[in-house]
Amino acid sequence: MSAVWRRYHEATKHTVERLRRSRHFLDWANMPDPFRHYEGAPVVDLPADAPAPLCGALEALRGGLGRPNARDGAEFLSQLLFHTAAISATRVVAATGHRYALRVNPSSGNLHPTEFHFATRGLKGWPDGLYHYRPSSHMAEQRATGDWVSGLGLEAPLVFVLTTIAWREAWKYQSRAYRYCCHDMGHAWEALNLAARACGYGTRARGDFRDDELSRMLGVTDEWAMLVVAVDCEAKGTAIRERRWTGGTPNRLSEEIVPYPLIEEVHEAGRELTGERWEQRAGAAEHSYKDDEPFAVVARRRRSALDFRGGERSITLEQLRTLLEAAGRGGFVDPWAYVHRVEGMEPGLYRSNLELVRREDQRVVAAGLSLGQDLAGNSCVTFSMIADLERATALHGERGYRYAHFEAGAIGQRLYIAAEAMGFQSTGIGAFYDDAVHRYLELEQGQVIYHFACGYAVKDERLGPVDHD
Ligand SMILES: Cc1cc2nc3c(=O)[nH]c(=O)nc-3n(C[C@H](O)[C@H](O)[C@H](O)COP(=O)(O)O)c2cc1C
């Protein structure tokens, strides 16, 4: 079997030498717009006063379903997207006074490569059609009317297609950016799963489809379809079957698009559907939880810590266990833990079942391996997510490379929400010295694909309330 993914992965590993040799600089004048608009497409308002979902954050994480409380399709879509992908804060750049938006779903470099498209069929009071979510103003752009669910590969009254715009990430992270696009996709997917569950409905996801057919159907050019997510909500209205294109022209994101052949190549290789189907389902809960903050509050308060208050508070062993439970097992990814400050635990390196592998202070090592980022040492615990990429690609062909990264992103999203629900914070870390991690963990197989840190965040003085355009 050819292994484009292996070449890509090796070529995009961070090493001290490669970073030193890099001549890359950020071309601010050419920074891609993080907001996509389909200009000229009719926009449909999502009501500002939609009710908050009725579900605890930990309950949603454990597969619980909230009690549906939206009165119609518009309210449902509004509450779902408001807790999945909307703007949730702004940050001010002190030197210039410039403000930029932060969203419910996190994104490497806040560059937001993921776009949310969705098709609806029979939602009460909402015209059937194909839409694109416009987070900058919390509105839906109607790209077509009629039944666009048929042909997406999953049947439900509401089906999302998540796409990625690789250039947005490549502008900053160059060839390594494809990894981050896939992580971001995983975060967005899990943000959507959790919000759907909090609103009362389970989801199903598929990653295997004919990329080109889906892109053609969505009428996208610079966006790559990566995931289809069905939301099993109720349909009450009448369905309009006949399709009519209302279109819209995609806004230009930057003056120039710099090509990254390694990204094109690994994505292209993943187009082939040679392996097993990749389908995921969000489960149902068996418990209900006391002292659980509302999901609506936790999801919108979630922020990445800029750094952690090292040397101060610890988390408890029970909290660490809850994090690991939220992270989940199975699939292709296994998190190892650099434990810095967890009550009742010796600082050390642990496997995901909390088996102690190295008994010693891990702060310098965790920060050093994370490209010298202090936050990985100042946290209470930092994770290295180790993926069995050989197994993922043996099962799913080249496309398995995407799936393993989606999974790591989804785990990250659950960690963000779990930590926030327990009163502390997190940060995803895409930058690490790959092979140095492997050597330190003495791995015989597997590749590190994501780092993630949890602890008590330092205060971010530059955060402000939401701005809409
Ligand atoms: C895949 C991924 C990788 C990230 N890598 C880093 C990193 O290496 N260092 C860092 O400080 N933050 C990292 N972040 C955090 C982002 O910078 C953060 O999500 C973004 O600025 C948006 O802020 P928010 O999460 O508060 O919405 C990463 C986030 C994601 C999703």
The ligand as an SDF file (V2000), in Angstrom:
LIG
                    3D

 31 33  0  0  0  0  0  0  0  0999 V2000
   -5.4870   22.1410   17.1580 C   0  0  0  0  0  0  0  0  0  0  0  0
   -5.0980   23.2930   18.0670 C   0  0  0  0  0  0  0  0  0  0  0  0
   -3.7690   23.5520   18.3080 C   0  0  0  0  0  0  0  0  0  0  0  0
   -3.4010   24.6070   19.1600 C   0  0  0  0  0  0  0  0  0  0  0  0
   -2.0720   24.8130   19.4360 N   0  0  0  0  0  0  0  0  0  0  0  0
   -1.7140   25.7660   20.3270 C   0  0  0  0  0  0  0  0  0  0  0  0
   -0.3540   25.9200   20.7250 C   0  0  0  0  0  0  0  0  0  0  0  0
    0.5430   25.1880   20.2620 O   0  0  0  0  0  0  0  0  0  0  0  0
   -0.0830   26.8900   21.6470 N   0  0  0  0  0  0  0  0  0  0  0  0
   -1.0410   27.7170   22.1960 C   0  0  0  0  0  0  0  0  0  0  0  0
   -0.7410   28.5520   23.0360 O   0  0  0  0  0  0  0  0  0  0  0  0
   -2.3430   27.5700   21.8270 N   0  0  0  0  0  0  0  0  0  0  0  0
   -2.7030   26.6220   20.9310 C   0  0  0  0  0  0  0  0  0  0  0  0
   -4.0230   26.4480   20.6050 N   0  0  0  0  0  0  0  0  0  0  0  0
   -5.0670   27.3170   21.1860 C   0  0  0  0  0  0  0  0  0  0  0  0
   -5.5210   28.3700   20.1630 C   0  0  0  0  0  0  0  0  0  0  0  0
   -4.5390   29.3670   20.0510 O   0  0  0  0  0  0  0  0  0  0  0  0
   -6.8920   28.9400   20.5820 C   0  0  0  0  0  0  0  0  0  0  0  0
   -7.8570   27.9350   20.4370 O   0  0  0  0  0  0  0  0  0  0  0  0
   -7.2570   30.1340   19.7260 C   0  0  0  0  0  0  0  0  0  0  0  0
   -6.4260   31.2150   19.9530 O   0  0  0  0  0  0  0  0  0  0  0  0
   -8.6910   30.5640   19.9860 C   0  0  0  0  0  0  0  0  0  0  0  0
   -8.8920   30.8700   21.3390 O   0  0  0  0  0  0  0  0  0  0  0  0
  -10.0400   30.1590   22.1800 P   0  0  0  0  0  0  0  0  0  0  0  0
   -9.6910   28.6860   22.2540 O   0  0  0  0  0  0  0  0  0  0  0  0
  -10.0240   30.8250   23.5000 O   0  0  0  0  0  0  0  0  0  0  0  0
  -11.3140   30.3390   21.4120 O   0  0  0  0  0  0  0  0  0  0  0  0
   -4.4080   25.4150   19.7550 C   0  0  0  0  0  0  0  0  0  0  0  0
   -5.7500   25.1380   19.4970 C   0  0  0  0  0  0  0  0  0  0  0  0
   -6.1100   24.0960   18.6690 C   0  0  0  0  0  0  0  0  0  0  0  0
   -7.5670   23.8110   18.4320 C   0  0  0  0  0  0  0  0  0  0  0  0
  1  2  1  0
  2  3  1  0
  2 30  2  0
  3  4  2  0
  4  5  1  0
  4 28  1  0
  5  6  2  0
  6  7  1  0
  6 13  1  0
  7  8  2  0
  7  9  1  0
  9 10  1  0
 10 11  2  0
 10 12  1  0
 12 13  2  0
 13 14  1  0
 14 15  1  0
 14 28  1  0
 15 16  1  0
 16 17  1  0
 16 18  1  0
 18 19  1  0
 18 20  1  0
 20 21  1  0
 20 22  1  0
 22 23  1  0
 23 24  1  0
 24 25  2  0
 24 26  1  0
 24 27  1  0
 28 29  2  0
 29 30  1  0
 30 31  1  0
M  END
$$$$
